[in-house]
Amino acid sequence: MRTTMPSKDVADPFSGITRFTLVFIIHFTPSSGVFL
Protein backbone atom coordinates (compact mmCIF):
# COMPACT_ATOMS: atom_id res chain seq x y z
CA MET A 1 0.00 0.00 0.00
CA ARG A 2 1.78 3.07 -1.26
CA THR A 3 0.62 6.63 -0.72
CA THR A 4 1.98 8.13 -3.93
CA MET A 5 -1.18 10.21 -4.39
CA PRO A 6 -2.00 12.12 -1.20
CA SER A 7 -4.78 13.94 -3.03
CA LYS A 8 -6.60 10.63 -3.51
CA ASP A 9 -7.01 10.36 0.27
CA VAL A 10 -9.05 13.55 0.22
CA ALA A 11 -11.12 12.39 -2.74
CA ASP A 12 -11.61 8.93 -1.24
CA PRO A 13 -11.63 9.18 2.57
CA PHE A 14 -13.14 5.69 2.76
CA SER A 15 -9.74 4.24 1.89
CA GLY A 16 -8.20 5.94 4.89
CA ILE A 17 -11.04 4.79 7.15
CA THR A 18 -10.66 1.21 5.96
CA ARG A 19 -6.95 1.25 6.67
CA PHE A 20 -7.56 2.76 10.10
CA THR A 21 -10.18 0.11 10.84
CA LEU A 22 -7.79 -2.66 9.82
CA VAL A 23 -5.06 -1.29 12.08
CA PHE A 24 -7.61 -0.84 14.86
CA ILE A 25 -8.81 -4.44 14.59
CA ILE A 26 -5.27 -5.80 14.40
CA HIS A 27 -4.20 -3.71 17.38
CA PHE A 28 -7.16 -4.87 19.43
CA THR A 29 -6.87 -8.50 18.33
CA PRO A 30 -3.20 -9.49 18.66
CA SER A 31 -4.12 -12.98 19.79
CA SER A 32 -6.11 -13.47 16.59
CA GLY A 33 -2.87 -13.65 14.63
CA VAL A 34 -4.14 -11.44 11.80
CA PHE A 35 -0.96 -9.39 11.79
CA LEU A 36 1.62 -11.69 10.22
N, CA, C and O atoms as a Tinker XYZ file with bonds, in Angstrom:
   144  protein
     1  N      0.845000   -1.205000    0.000000    73     2
     2  CA     0.000000    0.000000    0.000000    64     1     3
     3  C      0.877000    1.250000    0.000000    63     2     4     5
     4  O      1.469000    1.618000    1.015000    81     3
     5  N      0.942000    1.877000   -1.142000    73     3     6
     6  CA     1.779000    3.074000   -1.265000    64     5     7
     7  C      0.920000    4.314000   -1.350000    63     6     8     9
     8  O     -0.135000    4.312000   -1.984000    81     7
     9  N      1.378000    5.373000   -0.707000    73     7    10
    10  CA     0.620000    6.633000   -0.725000    64     9    11
    11  C      1.311000    7.616000   -1.661000    63    10    12    13
    12  O      1.814000    8.655000   -1.234000    81    11
    13  N      1.325000    7.270000   -2.938000    73    11    14
    14  CA     1.979000    8.126000   -3.928000    64    13    15
    15  C      1.088000    9.322000   -4.251000    63    14    16    17
    16  O      1.574000   10.388000   -4.628000    81    15
    17  N     -0.242000    9.126000   -4.096000    73    15    18
    18  CA    -1.176000   10.208000   -4.394000    64    17    19
    19  C     -1.896000   10.638000   -3.118000    63    18    20    21
    20  O     -2.925000   10.058000   -2.768000    81    19
    21  N     -1.377000   11.636000   -2.424000    73    19    22
    22  CA    -2.001000   12.120000   -1.198000    64    21    23
    23  C     -3.354000   12.779000   -1.460000    63    22    24    25
    24  O     -4.215000   12.832000   -0.582000    81    23
    25  N     -3.522000   13.273000   -2.673000    73    23    26
    26  CA    -4.778000   13.937000   -3.032000    64    25    27
    27  C     -5.924000   12.922000   -3.117000    63    26    28    29
    28  O     -7.092000   13.267000   -2.935000    81    27
    29  N     -5.565000   11.668000   -3.398000    73    27    30
    30  CA    -6.596000   10.626000   -3.509000    64    29    31
    31  C     -7.249000   10.381000   -2.150000    63    30    32    33
    32  O     -8.431000   10.043000   -2.075000    81    31
    33  N     -6.471000   10.554000   -1.071000    73    31    34
    34  CA    -7.006000   10.363000    0.272000    64    33    35
    35  C     -8.159000   11.316000    0.531000    63    34    36    37
    36  O     -9.152000   10.959000    1.164000    81    35
    37  N     -8.009000   12.538000    0.029000    73    35    38
    38  CA    -9.053000   13.548000    0.224000    64    37    39
    39  C    -10.274000   13.211000   -0.622000    63    38    40    41
    40  O    -11.413000   13.388000   -0.190000    81    39
    41  N    -10.021000   12.724000   -1.828000    73    39    42
    42  CA   -11.119000   12.391000   -2.736000    64    41    43
    43  C    -11.820000   11.105000   -2.281000    63    42    44    45
    44  O    -13.027000   10.942000   -2.461000    81    43
    45  N    -11.047000   10.210000   -1.696000    73    43    46
    46  CA   -11.605000    8.931000   -1.242000    64    45    47
    47  C    -11.223000    8.695000    0.221000    63    46    48    49
    48  O    -10.285000    7.951000    0.507000    81    47
    49  N    -11.946000    9.326000    1.140000    73    47    50
    50  CA   -11.633000    9.179000    2.573000    64    49    51
    51  C    -11.944000    7.772000    3.084000    63    50    52    53
    52  O    -11.428000    7.354000    4.121000    81    51
    53  N    -12.786000    7.050000    2.353000    73    51    54
    54  CA   -13.144000    5.692000    2.761000    64    53    55
    55  C    -11.911000    4.803000    2.838000    63    54    56    57
    56  O    -11.810000    3.931000    3.702000    81    55
    57  N    -10.967000    5.040000    1.915000    73    55    58
    58  CA    -9.743000    4.239000    1.892000    64    57    59
    59  C     -8.979000    4.420000    3.198000    63    58    60    61
    60  O     -8.476000    3.458000    3.777000    81    59
    61  N     -8.901000    5.660000    3.648000    73    59    62
    62  CA    -8.197000    5.941000    4.895000    64    61    63
    63  C     -8.906000    5.316000    6.085000    63    62    64    65
    64  O     -8.270000    4.806000    7.008000    81    63
    65  N    -10.248000    5.364000    6.051000    73    63    66
    66  CA   -11.040000    4.790000    7.149000    64    65    67
    67  C    -10.843000    3.281000    7.192000    63    66    68    69
    68  O    -10.707000    2.692000    8.264000    81    67
    69  N    -10.829000    2.665000    6.017000    73    67    70
    70  CA   -10.661000    1.209000    5.957000    64    69    71
    71  C     -9.314000    0.805000    6.533000    63    70    72    73
    72  O     -9.209000   -0.168000    7.279000    81    71
    73  N     -8.280000    1.571000    6.173000    73    71    74
    74  CA    -6.946000    1.253000    6.672000    64    73    75
    75  C     -6.894000    1.438000    8.181000    63    74    76    77
    76  O     -6.285000    0.640000    8.894000    81    75
    77  N     -7.537000    2.495000    8.661000    73    75    78
    78  CA    -7.555000    2.761000   10.098000    64    77    79
    79  C     -8.297000    1.649000   10.832000    63    78    80    81
    80  O     -7.888000    1.221000   11.912000    81    79
    81  N     -9.398000    1.185000   10.228000    73    79    82
    82  CA   -10.177000    0.107000   10.843000    64    81    83
    83  C     -9.359000   -1.167000   10.919000    63    82    84    85
    84  O     -9.391000   -1.879000   11.922000    81    83
    85  N     -8.621000   -1.451000    9.843000    73    83    86
    86  CA    -7.793000   -2.664000    9.819000    64    85    87
    87  C     -6.745000   -2.612000   10.922000    63    86    88    89
    88  O     -6.538000   -3.590000   11.640000    81    87
    89  N     -6.084000   -1.458000   11.049000    73    87    90
    90  CA    -5.063000   -1.293000   12.083000    64    89    91
    91  C     -5.704000   -1.390000   13.461000    63    90    92    93
    92  O     -5.129000   -1.962000   14.388000    81    91
    93  N     -6.907000   -0.822000   13.585000    73    91    94
    94  CA    -7.609000   -0.840000   14.865000    64    93    95
    95  C     -7.941000   -2.271000   15.281000    63    94    96    97
    96  O     -7.748000   -2.662000   16.432000    81    95
    97  N     -8.448000   -3.047000   14.309000    73    95    98
    98  CA    -8.809000   -4.440000   14.592000    64    97    99
    99  C     -7.568000   -5.251000   14.944000    63    98   100   101
   100  O     -7.572000   -6.034000   15.894000    81    99
   101  N     -6.500000   -5.051000   14.160000    73    99   102
   102  CA    -5.265000   -5.804000   14.396000    64   101   103
   103  C     -4.679000   -5.442000   15.761000    63   102   104   105
   104  O     -4.156000   -6.298000   16.473000    81   103
   105  N     -4.776000   -4.170000   16.108000    73   103   106
   106  CA    -4.200000   -3.711000   17.380000    64   105   107
   107  C     -4.997000   -4.248000   18.568000    63   106   108   109
   108  O     -4.452000   -4.514000   19.639000    81   107
   109  N     -6.308000   -4.399000   18.345000    73   107   110
   110  CA    -7.159000   -4.868000   19.434000    64   109   111
   111  C     -7.336000   -6.377000   19.423000    63   110   112   113
   112  O     -7.960000   -6.942000   20.321000    81   111
   113  N     -6.779000   -7.036000   18.393000    73   111   114
   114  CA    -6.867000   -8.497000   18.333000    64   113   115
   115  C     -5.507000   -9.091000   17.994000    63   114   116   117
   116  O     -5.335000   -9.677000   16.925000    81   115
   117  N     -4.534000   -8.945000   18.901000    73   115   118
   118  CA    -3.196000   -9.488000   18.662000    64   117   119
   119  C     -3.181000  -11.012000   18.781000    63   118   120   121
   120  O     -2.370000  -11.687000   18.147000    81   119
   121  N     -4.077000  -11.536000   19.590000    73   119   122
   122  CA    -4.121000  -12.981000   19.790000    64   121   123
   123  C     -4.734000  -13.676000   18.578000    63   122   124   125
   124  O     -4.555000  -14.877000   18.376000    81   123
   125  N     -5.466000  -12.893000   17.769000    73   123   126
   126  CA    -6.111000  -13.472000   16.594000    64   125   127
   127  C     -5.072000  -13.949000   15.590000    63   126   128   129
   128  O     -5.282000  -14.937000   14.887000    81   127
   129  N     -3.941000  -13.235000   15.529000    73   127   130
   130  CA    -2.871000  -13.647000   14.625000    64   129   131
   131  C     -3.101000  -13.115000   13.225000    63   130   132   133
   132  O     -2.604000  -13.682000   12.252000    81   131
   133  N     -3.866000  -12.006000   13.117000    73   131   134
   134  CA    -4.139000  -11.444000   11.796000    64   133   135
   135  C     -2.898000  -10.749000   11.267000    63   134   136   137
   136  O     -2.618000  -10.769000   10.068000    81   135
   137  N     -2.156000  -10.128000   12.185000    73   135   138
   138  CA    -0.959000   -9.393000   11.788000    64   137   139
   139  C      0.215000  -10.355000   11.667000    63   138   140   141
   140  O      0.807000  -10.757000   12.669000    81   139
   141  N      0.544000  -10.718000   10.435000    73   139   142
   142  CA     1.625000  -11.688000   10.223000    64   141   143
   143  C      2.852000  -10.989000    9.658000    63   142   144
   144  O      3.870000  -11.635000    9.410000    81   143
